[in-house]
Amino acid sequence: SFPERIPLRHGERTALVPVAEIRRLEAHRKKVRIYARDRIHEVRDSLKRFEAEDLDPRRFVRVNRSQIVHLAFVVEIQPWFHGERALVLDDGTHVFTSRRFRDRVRRALPGC
């Protein structure tokens, strides 16, 4: 089973972020930016660890080397160059798929 909330350390404090509120995660240098409903959290960690331990693969999909998307927030799929896709999230963010992760995205979003 996967956690309902993820603890994220910010110095001395720990924020408990509900997984259901996470729109996407993005690798940025040696940190991960977590875009939740109300704010952006930045923690020293890796996408690989989040993907393996904290995120349900039925709800989250890795779309490229540096981003994981929560499927519930995808509102539109747009064709892009060379068979790739742009996923539009409910807040207007465009996240682009890559060839390397194309099969994962197709399995997670049938018809993509």
Secondary structure, 3 states (H helix, E strand, C coil): CCCCEEEEEECCEEEEEEHHHEEEEEEECCEEEEEECCCEEEECCCHHHHHHHHCCCCCEEEEECCEEEEHHHEEEEEECHHHCEEEEECCCCEEECCHHHHHHHHHHCCCC
